[in-house]
Amino acid sequence: MFFERPDSGELSILVHIDLTAEVEQEDPAEFEELALSAGAVPVEYITGTRRQPSPSHFVGSGKLEEIAEAVRAHRAELVLFNHSLSPSQERNLESYLKCRVLDRTGLILDIFAQRARSHEGKLQVELAQLKHLSTRLKRGWTHLDRQKGGIGMRGAGETQLELDQRMIGQRIKAIHKSLDKVRAQRQQGRRSRERAEVDTVSLVGYTNAGKSTLFNQLTQANIYAADQLFATLDSTLRRIALPNFGAAVIADTVGFISHLPHGLVEAFRATLEESSSASLLLHVVDAANADYADYMGKVDEVLLEISADSVPQLQVFNKIDLMDLEPRLQRDSSGKPTRVFVSAKTGAGMDLLLTAVSELLADGIVQETVVIQPAQARLRSQFYERGYIEQEDVDTETGNYHLQLKLPRTELERLRKNGIHVLPRQKPQPLPELPVVDEGTDMTIDRQSA
């Protein structure tokens, strides 16, 4: 019902009203991107200003007639509002304009319906759609009616509206039951990774910030990535190797947007839990977007809503190729990585990003020299697999390996607890005293006699 989408676009009228009574306004440019991402063909963009929306049609009578004239002139099939419309406003507008009317929430739901590919993604989208639809049911036919007196006049005992509400309620319960199974499977996978001591890194960020392109660059995967809003809906996990750290799992998640419908957050909670349970969040930012600071704030709001605000973050400023910037890594006063500038499209700065992720997951990288016996050759091969070994020497008398390692501090402590001998660091030798030269006389003066 919800996933058979027409291939062709639809002639659409876009409507954006600046409401002076609202502190936080919707973005008109972002709304146009949403419409294009849904496959709409905008033929006119109508704007206006009101103090507050009209209870009946959201817009005033003059603006309503202007929209109706645009619909007739362009033979538009759809009117899109960059606002949330009440069910009565939506019905009144459709009755007056003689065409379909969709608000911002309905538009986002339509995009999600087009993008959903996995069984889980389709269930999540259908759940959000059904909850949205349940407030917008209206009588479509009259043959299902309450019981009437007389032979042949007895109906089902319910109105069509009541039947629809009951069927939707039953379907919502069935979807919740299926999603509970999905959530249990995800929790089991997370427990398995925890037992194997594998850290999870989750990509988060505003929609179209380049998360999927970055994911493909880091994992050499080939998931769908496009320059459009909500290109990714289904959470994807891949294993990656980090320098001087070892293996980790990276997760690509759905992008966020301002005023993301609460129903979508609830429906995608099973997917978004990958972020709240991650060891590290890579907050991907479109550095080429002038409004990136506002978008970062929107992402933090959603992270707070899904209880992921306490997870450590590394800010990844993407798309530096559009700004002629060089890749670089920024640290705080303690030397901890806080921000890295990269280009997911060209691959510039990927080495810096991997280094920063390794340091943050490891709680610091240390360099030490350990001694292992020939019988511990298996441990030596594990060091090589994880990329810990910087230099290796062999003691010809004992056959012991002297391995200079660059590894996480936590891993070093684990080796110490397991009895691996760590050589003490050599104290730096003091520099020899240099003679002081008197530049005026060009004579060498002994420091002690001076």
ZIDA-V342564 format. One record per residue. N is the residue number from 1. RES is the residue in three letters. SS is DSSP state (H for helix, E for strand, C for the rest). D_LAST is the distance of its C-alpha to the last C-alpha in Angstrom with 1 decimal. Layout:
BEGIN
n:N res:RES ss:SS d_last:D_LAST
n:N res:RES ss:SS d_last:D_LAST
END
This chain:
BEGIN
n:1 res:MET ss:C d_last:95.5
n:2 res:PHE ss:C d_last:92.0
n:3 res:PHE ss:C d_last:90.7
n:4 res:GLU ss:C d_last:93.3
n:5 res:ARG ss:C d_last:91.6
n:6 res:PRO ss:C d_last:93.2
n:7 res:ASP ss:C d_last:91.5
n:8 res:SER ss:C d_last:92.0
n:9 res:GLY ss:C d_last:90.2
n:10 res:GLU ss:E d_last:91.9
n:11 res:LEU ss:E d_last:92.3
n:12 res:SER ss:E d_last:90.4
n:13 res:ILE ss:E d_last:89.9
n:14 res:LEU ss:E d_last:86.5
n:15 res:VAL ss:E d_last:86.3
n:16 res:HIS ss:E d_last:83.3
n:17 res:ILE ss:E d_last:83.6
n:18 res:ASP ss:E d_last:80.7
n:19 res:LEU ss:E d_last:81.4
n:20 res:THR ss:C d_last:79.8
n:21 res:ALA ss:C d_last:80.3
n:22 res:GLU ss:C d_last:78.0
n:23 res:VAL ss:C d_last:74.3
n:24 res:GLU ss:C d_last:73.5
n:25 res:GLN ss:C d_last:75.4
n:26 res:GLU ss:C d_last:76.2
n:27 res:ASP ss:C d_last:74.7
n:28 res:PRO ss:H d_last:77.4
n:29 res:ALA ss:H d_last:75.6
n:30 res:GLU ss:H d_last:75.0
n:31 res:PHE ss:H d_last:78.7
n:32 res:GLU ss:H d_last:79.8
n:33 res:GLU ss:H d_last:77.6
n:34 res:LEU ss:H d_last:79.3
n:35 res:ALA ss:H d_last:82.7
n:36 res:LEU ss:H d_last:81.8
n:37 res:SER ss:H d_last:80.5
n:38 res:ALA ss:C d_last:83.8
n:39 res:GLY ss:C d_last:85.7
n:40 res:ALA ss:E d_last:87.1
n:41 res:VAL ss:E d_last:87.9
n:42 res:PRO ss:E d_last:87.1
n:43 res:VAL ss:E d_last:89.4
n:44 res:GLU ss:E d_last:88.5
n:45 res:TYR ss:E d_last:85.7
n:46 res:ILE ss:E d_last:87.1
n:47 res:THR ss:E d_last:84.7
n:48 res:GLY ss:E d_last:85.3
n:49 res:THR ss:E d_last:84.1
n:50 res:ARG ss:E d_last:85.6
n:51 res:ARG ss:C d_last:84.5
n:52 res:GLN ss:C d_last:85.7
n:53 res:PRO ss:C d_last:88.0
n:54 res:SER ss:E d_last:91.7
n:55 res:PRO ss:C d_last:93.2
n:56 res:SER ss:C d_last:95.9
n:57 res:HIS ss:C d_last:94.4
n:58 res:PHE ss:E d_last:90.7
n:59 res:VAL ss:C d_last:91.1
n:60 res:GLY ss:C d_last:93.5
n:61 res:SER ss:H d_last:96.9
n:62 res:GLY ss:H d_last:95.8
n:63 res:LYS ss:H d_last:92.9
n:64 res:LEU ss:H d_last:95.2
n:65 res:GLU ss:H d_last:97.8
n:66 res:GLU ss:H d_last:95.0
n:67 res:ILE ss:H d_last:94.1
n:68 res:ALA ss:H d_last:97.7
n:69 res:GLU ss:H d_last:98.3
n:70 res:ALA ss:H d_last:95.3
n:71 res:VAL ss:H d_last:96.7
n:72 res:ARG ss:H d_last:100.1
n:73 res:ALA ss:H d_last:98.7
n:74 res:HIS ss:H d_last:96.5
n:75 res:ARG ss:C d_last:98.8
n:76 res:ALA ss:C d_last:95.7
n:77 res:GLU ss:C d_last:96.1
n:78 res:LEU ss:E d_last:93.2
n:79 res:VAL ss:E d_last:91.4
n:80 res:LEU ss:E d_last:87.9
n:81 res:PHE ss:E d_last:86.3
n:82 res:ASN ss:C d_last:82.6
n:83 res:HIS ss:C d_last:83.3
n:84 res:SER ss:C d_last:84.7
n:85 res:LEU ss:C d_last:88.5
n:86 res:SER ss:C d_last:90.7
n:87 res:PRO ss:H d_last:93.7
n:88 res:SER ss:H d_last:96.1
n:89 res:GLN ss:H d_last:94.1
n:90 res:GLU ss:H d_last:94.0
n:91 res:ARG ss:H d_last:97.8
n:92 res:ASN ss:H d_last:98.6
n:93 res:LEU ss:H d_last:96.6
n:94 res:GLU ss:H d_last:98.2
n:95 res:SER ss:H d_last:101.6
n:96 res:TYR ss:H d_last:101.0
n:97 res:LEU ss:H d_last:99.2
n:98 res:LYS ss:C d_last:101.4
n:99 res:CYS ss:C d_last:98.5
n:100 res:ARG ss:E d_last:95.9
n:101 res:VAL ss:E d_last:93.1
n:102 res:LEU ss:E d_last:89.8
n:103 res:ASP ss:C d_last:86.9
n:104 res:ARG ss:H d_last:83.2
n:105 res:THR ss:H d_last:83.4
n:106 res:GLY ss:H d_last:86.5
n:107 res:LEU ss:H d_last:84.7
n:108 res:ILE ss:H d_last:81.7
n:109 res:LEU ss:H d_last:84.1
n:110 res:ASP ss:H d_last:86.0
n:111 res:ILE ss:H d_last:82.7
n:112 res:PHE ss:H d_last:81.9
n:113 res:ALA ss:H d_last:85.5
n:114 res:GLN ss:H d_last:85.0
n:115 res:ARG ss:H d_last:81.6
n:116 res:ALA ss:C d_last:82.5
n:117 res:ARG ss:C d_last:82.9
n:118 res:SER ss:C d_last:82.5
n:119 res:HIS ss:H d_last:85.1
n:120 res:GLU ss:H d_last:82.6
n:121 res:GLY ss:H d_last:81.6
n:122 res:LYS ss:H d_last:85.3
n:123 res:LEU ss:H d_last:86.0
n:124 res:GLN ss:H d_last:83.1
n:125 res:VAL ss:H d_last:84.3
n:126 res:GLU ss:H d_last:87.9
n:127 res:LEU ss:H d_last:87.0
n:128 res:ALA ss:H d_last:85.3
n:129 res:GLN ss:H d_last:88.2
n:130 res:LEU ss:H d_last:90.8
n:131 res:LYS ss:H d_last:89.1
n:132 res:HIS ss:H d_last:88.9
n:133 res:LEU ss:H d_last:92.5
n:134 res:SER ss:C d_last:93.9
n:135 res:THR ss:C d_last:93.4
n:136 res:ARG ss:C d_last:95.2
n:137 res:LEU ss:C d_last:98.4
n:138 res:LYS ss:C d_last:101.5
n:139 res:ARG ss:C d_last:105.2
n:140 res:GLY ss:C d_last:105.9
n:141 res:TRP ss:C d_last:109.5
n:142 res:THR ss:C d_last:112.2
n:143 res:HIS ss:C d_last:114.1
n:144 res:LEU ss:C d_last:111.9
n:145 res:ASP ss:C d_last:113.0
n:146 res:ARG ss:C d_last:114.0
n:147 res:GLN ss:C d_last:117.2
n:148 res:LYS ss:C d_last:120.3
n:149 res:GLY ss:C d_last:123.8
n:150 res:GLY ss:C d_last:126.5
n:151 res:ILE ss:C d_last:127.1
n:152 res:GLY ss:C d_last:124.6
n:153 res:MET ss:C d_last:122.4
n:154 res:ARG ss:C d_last:120.1
n:155 res:GLY ss:C d_last:116.5
n:156 res:ALA ss:C d_last:113.5
n:157 res:GLY ss:C d_last:113.0
n:158 res:GLU ss:C d_last:109.6
n:159 res:THR ss:C d_last:108.7
n:160 res:GLN ss:H d_last:106.8
n:161 res:LEU ss:H d_last:103.7
n:162 res:GLU ss:H d_last:103.9
n:163 res:LEU ss:H d_last:104.4
n:164 res:ASP ss:H d_last:101.4
n:165 res:GLN ss:H d_last:99.2
n:166 res:ARG ss:H d_last:100.3
n:167 res:MET ss:H d_last:99.7
n:168 res:ILE ss:H d_last:96.2
n:169 res:GLY ss:H d_last:95.4
n:170 res:GLN ss:H d_last:96.5
n:171 res:ARG ss:H d_last:94.5
n:172 res:ILE ss:H d_last:91.3
n:173 res:LYS ss:H d_last:91.8
n:174 res:ALA ss:H d_last:92.1
n:175 res:ILE ss:H d_last:89.0
n:176 res:HIS ss:H d_last:87.0
n:177 res:LYS ss:H d_last:88.2
n:178 res:SER ss:H d_last:87.1
n:179 res:LEU ss:H d_last:83.7
n:180 res:ASP ss:H d_last:83.3
n:181 res:LYS ss:H d_last:83.7
n:182 res:VAL ss:H d_last:81.1
n:183 res:ARG ss:H d_last:78.7
n:184 res:ALA ss:H d_last:79.3
n:185 res:GLN ss:H d_last:78.7
n:186 res:ARG ss:H d_last:75.4
n:187 res:GLN ss:H d_last:74.3
n:188 res:GLN ss:H d_last:75.2
n:189 res:GLY ss:H d_last:73.1
n:190 res:ARG ss:H d_last:70.1
n:191 res:ARG ss:H d_last:70.6
n:192 res:SER ss:H d_last:70.7
n:193 res:ARG ss:H d_last:67.4
n:194 res:GLU ss:H d_last:65.8
n:195 res:ARG ss:H d_last:67.0
n:196 res:ALA ss:C d_last:65.6
n:197 res:GLU ss:C d_last:62.3
n:198 res:VAL ss:C d_last:62.6
n:199 res:ASP ss:E d_last:61.0
n:200 res:THR ss:E d_last:63.0
n:201 res:VAL ss:E d_last:61.6
n:202 res:SER ss:E d_last:63.9
n:203 res:LEU ss:E d_last:64.1
n:204 res:VAL ss:E d_last:65.0
n:205 res:GLY ss:E d_last:65.2
n:206 res:TYR ss:E d_last:67.5
n:207 res:THR ss:C d_last:70.4
n:208 res:ASN ss:C d_last:69.8
n:209 res:ALA ss:C d_last:66.0
n:210 res:GLY ss:C d_last:66.1
n:211 res:LYS ss:H d_last:66.0
n:212 res:SER ss:H d_last:68.5
n:213 res:THR ss:H d_last:66.9
n:214 res:LEU ss:H d_last:63.6
n:215 res:PHE ss:H d_last:65.4
n:216 res:ASN ss:H d_last:67.0
n:217 res:GLN ss:H d_last:63.7
n:218 res:LEU ss:H d_last:62.0
n:219 res:THR ss:H d_last:65.0
n:220 res:GLN ss:C d_last:66.7
n:221 res:ALA ss:C d_last:69.8
n:222 res:ASN ss:C d_last:72.5
n:223 res:ILE ss:C d_last:73.5
n:224 res:TYR ss:C d_last:75.1
n:225 res:ALA ss:C d_last:72.7
n:226 res:ALA ss:C d_last:73.9
n:227 res:ASP ss:C d_last:72.8
n:228 res:GLN ss:C d_last:75.1
n:229 res:LEU ss:C d_last:75.0
n:230 res:PHE ss:C d_last:75.5
n:231 res:ALA ss:C d_last:75.6
n:232 res:THR ss:C d_last:74.6
n:233 res:LEU ss:C d_last:76.6
n:234 res:ASP ss:C d_last:76.6
n:235 res:SER ss:C d_last:73.5
n:236 res:THR ss:E d_last:72.2
n:237 res:LEU ss:E d_last:69.9
n:238 res:ARG ss:E d_last:68.1
n:239 res:ARG ss:E d_last:65.6
n:240 res:ILE ss:E d_last:62.3
n:241 res:ALA ss:E d_last:59.3
n:242 res:LEU ss:E d_last:55.9
n:243 res:PRO ss:C d_last:52.7
n:244 res:ASN ss:C d_last:50.8
n:245 res:PHE ss:C d_last:53.4
n:246 res:GLY ss:E d_last:56.9
n:247 res:ALA ss:E d_last:60.3
n:248 res:ALA ss:E d_last:61.2
n:249 res:VAL ss:E d_last:64.3
n:250 res:ILE ss:E d_last:64.3
n:251 res:ALA ss:E d_last:67.2
n:252 res:ASP ss:E d_last:68.5
n:253 res:THR ss:C d_last:70.3
n:254 res:VAL ss:C d_last:72.5
n:255 res:GLY ss:C d_last:70.8
n:256 res:PHE ss:E d_last:70.8
n:257 res:ILE ss:C d_last:72.2
n:258 res:SER ss:C d_last:72.5
n:259 res:HIS ss:C d_last:75.3
n:260 res:LEU ss:C d_last:75.9
n:261 res:PRO ss:C d_last:79.3
n:262 res:HIS ss:H d_last:79.1
n:263 res:GLY ss:H d_last:81.8
n:264 res:LEU ss:H d_last:79.8
n:265 res:VAL ss:H d_last:76.8
n:266 res:GLU ss:H d_last:79.2
n:267 res:ALA ss:H d_last:80.9
n:268 res:PHE ss:C d_last:77.7
n:269 res:ARG ss:H d_last:76.1
n:270 res:ALA ss:H d_last:76.5
n:271 res:THR ss:H d_last:74.6
n:272 res:LEU ss:H d_last:72.0
n:273 res:GLU ss:H d_last:71.3
n:274 res:GLU ss:H d_last:69.3
n:275 res:SER ss:H d_last:66.7
n:276 res:SER ss:H d_last:66.7
n:277 res:SER ss:C d_last:66.3
n:278 res:ALA ss:C d_last:63.6
n:279 res:SER ss:C d_last:60.0
n:280 res:LEU ss:E d_last:58.7
n:281 res:LEU ss:E d_last:60.2
n:282 res:LEU ss:E d_last:59.4
n:283 res:HIS ss:E d_last:60.2
n:284 res:VAL ss:E d_last:61.2
n:285 res:VAL ss:E d_last:61.0
n:286 res:ASP ss:E d_last:62.6
n:287 res:ALA ss:C d_last:59.5
n:288 res:ALA ss:C d_last:61.8
n:289 res:ASN ss:C d_last:64.0
n:290 res:ALA ss:C d_last:63.2
n:291 res:ASP ss:C d_last:64.5
n:292 res:TYR ss:H d_last:62.4
n:293 res:ALA ss:H d_last:60.8
n:294 res:ASP ss:H d_last:64.3
n:295 res:TYR ss:H d_last:65.4
n:296 res:MET ss:H d_last:62.4
n:297 res:GLY ss:H d_last:63.6
n:298 res:LYS ss:H d_last:67.2
n:299 res:VAL ss:H d_last:65.9
n:300 res:ASP ss:H d_last:64.0
n:301 res:GLU ss:H d_last:67.3
n:302 res:VAL ss:H d_last:69.2
n:303 res:LEU ss:H d_last:66.5
n:304 res:LEU ss:H d_last:66.8
n:305 res:GLU ss:H d_last:70.6
n:306 res:ILE ss:C d_last:70.5
n:307 res:SER ss:C d_last:67.8
n:308 res:ALA ss:C d_last:65.1
n:309 res:ASP ss:C d_last:62.7
n:310 res:SER ss:C d_last:60.5
n:311 res:VAL ss:C d_last:60.0
n:312 res:PRO ss:C d_last:56.5
n:313 res:GLN ss:E d_last:56.5
n:314 res:LEU ss:E d_last:54.8
n:315 res:GLN ss:E d_last:55.7
n:316 res:VAL ss:E d_last:56.7
n:317 res:PHE ss:E d_last:57.0
n:318 res:ASN ss:E d_last:59.5
n:319 res:LYS ss:C d_last:61.0
n:320 res:ILE ss:H d_last:57.8
n:321 res:ASP ss:H d_last:59.6
n:322 res:LEU ss:H d_last:61.7
n:323 res:MET ss:C d_last:58.6
n:324 res:ASP ss:C d_last:56.5
n:325 res:LEU ss:C d_last:53.7
n:326 res:GLU ss:C d_last:51.4
n:327 res:PRO ss:C d_last:51.4
n:328 res:ARG ss:E d_last:48.4
n:329 res:LEU ss:E d_last:47.6
n:330 res:GLN ss:E d_last:46.3
n:331 res:ARG ss:E d_last:44.6
n:332 res:ASP ss:C d_last:44.1
n:333 res:SER ss:C d_last:40.8
n:334 res:SER ss:C d_last:41.0
n:335 res:GLY ss:C d_last:41.6
n:336 res:LYS ss:C d_last:45.3
n:337 res:PRO ss:E d_last:47.6
n:338 res:THR ss:E d_last:49.8
n:339 res:ARG ss:E d_last:51.2
n:340 res:VAL ss:E d_last:51.8
n:341 res:PHE ss:E d_last:53.4
n:342 res:VAL ss:C d_last:55.9
n:343 res:SER ss:E d_last:59.1
n:344 res:ALA ss:C d_last:61.7
n:345 res:LYS ss:C d_last:63.9
n:346 res:THR ss:C d_last:61.5
n:347 res:GLY ss:C d_last:59.4
n:348 res:ALA ss:E d_last:56.1
n:349 res:GLY ss:C d_last:53.6
n:350 res:MET ss:H d_last:55.6
n:351 res:ASP ss:H d_last:52.6
n:352 res:LEU ss:H d_last:50.5
n:353 res:LEU ss:H d_last:53.4
n:354 res:LEU ss:H d_last:53.9
n:355 res:THR ss:H d_last:50.2
n:356 res:ALA ss:H d_last:50.3
n:357 res:VAL ss:H d_last:53.5
n:358 res:SER ss:H d_last:52.1
n:359 res:GLU ss:H d_last:49.0
n:360 res:LEU ss:H d_last:51.2
n:361 res:LEU ss:H d_last:53.8
n:362 res:ALA ss:H d_last:51.2
n:363 res:ASP ss:C d_last:49.2
n:364 res:GLY ss:C d_last:46.1
n:365 res:ILE ss:E d_last:45.5
n:366 res:VAL ss:E d_last:43.1
n:367 res:GLN ss:E d_last:42.0
n:368 res:GLU ss:E d_last:42.3
n:369 res:THR ss:E d_last:43.2
n:370 res:VAL ss:E d_last:46.3
n:371 res:VAL ss:E d_last:48.1
n:372 res:ILE ss:E d_last:51.9
n:373 res:GLN ss:C d_last:54.4
n:374 res:PRO ss:H d_last:56.9
n:375 res:ALA ss:H d_last:59.6
n:376 res:GLN ss:H d_last:58.0
n:377 res:ALA ss:H d_last:58.5
n:378 res:ARG ss:H d_last:60.5
n:379 res:LEU ss:H d_last:57.5
n:380 res:ARG ss:H d_last:55.5
n:381 res:SER ss:H d_last:58.2
n:382 res:GLN ss:H d_last:58.2
n:383 res:PHE ss:H d_last:54.4
n:384 res:TYR ss:H d_last:55.3
n:385 res:GLU ss:H d_last:58.2
n:386 res:ARG ss:H d_last:56.0
n:387 res:GLY ss:C d_last:53.2
n:388 res:TYR ss:C d_last:50.5
n:389 res:ILE ss:E d_last:49.3
n:390 res:GLU ss:E d_last:46.3
n:391 res:GLN ss:E d_last:45.8
n:392 res:GLU ss:E d_last:47.6
n:393 res:ASP ss:E d_last:46.8
n:394 res:VAL ss:E d_last:49.2
n:395 res:ASP ss:C d_last:48.3
n:396 res:THR ss:C d_last:50.4
n:397 res:GLU ss:C d_last:50.7
n:398 res:THR ss:C d_last:51.9
n:399 res:GLY ss:C d_last:53.2
n:400 res:ASN ss:C d_last:51.3
n:401 res:TYR ss:E d_last:50.2
n:402 res:HIS ss:E d_last:46.7
n:403 res:LEU ss:E d_last:47.1
n:404 res:GLN ss:E d_last:44.4
n:405 res:LEU ss:E d_last:46.2
n:406 res:LYS ss:E d_last:45.9
n:407 res:LEU ss:E d_last:48.3
n:408 res:PRO ss:E d_last:49.2
n:409 res:ARG ss:H d_last:47.4
n:410 res:THR ss:H d_last:50.9
n:411 res:GLU ss:H d_last:51.9
n:412 res:LEU ss:H d_last:48.8
n:413 res:GLU ss:H d_last:49.7
n:414 res:ARG ss:H d_last:53.2
n:415 res:LEU ss:H d_last:52.1
n:416 res:ARG ss:H d_last:50.1
n:417 res:LYS ss:H d_last:53.2
n:418 res:ASN ss:C d_last:55.2
n:419 res:GLY ss:C d_last:53.0
n:420 res:ILE ss:C d_last:51.2
n:421 res:HIS ss:E d_last:47.9
n:422 res:VAL ss:E d_last:44.9
n:423 res:LEU ss:C d_last:41.8
n:424 res:PRO ss:C d_last:38.7
n:425 res:ARG ss:C d_last:36.1
n:426 res:GLN ss:C d_last:33.2
n:427 res:LYS ss:C d_last:29.9
n:428 res:PRO ss:C d_last:27.5
n:429 res:GLN ss:C d_last:24.9
n:430 res:PRO ss:C d_last:21.2
n:431 res:LEU ss:C d_last:19.6
n:432 res:PRO ss:C d_last:17.2
n:433 res:GLU ss:C d_last:13.6
n:434 res:LEU ss:C d_last:13.2
n:435 res:PRO ss:C d_last:10.7
n:436 res:VAL ss:E d_last:9.4
n:437 res:VAL ss:E d_last:11.4
n:438 res:ASP ss:E d_last:11.2
n:439 res:GLU ss:C d_last:14.9
n:440 res:GLY ss:C d_last:15.5
n:441 res:THR ss:C d_last:14.8
n:442 res:ASP ss:C d_last:15.3
n:443 res:MET ss:E d_last:12.6
n:444 res:THR ss:E d_last:10.6
n:445 res:ILE ss:E d_last:6.8
n:446 res:ASP ss:C d_last:6.1
n:447 res:ARG ss:C d_last:5.1
n:448 res:GLN ss:C d_last:5.4
n:449 res:SER ss:C d_last:3.8
n:450 res:ALA ss:C d_last:0.0
END
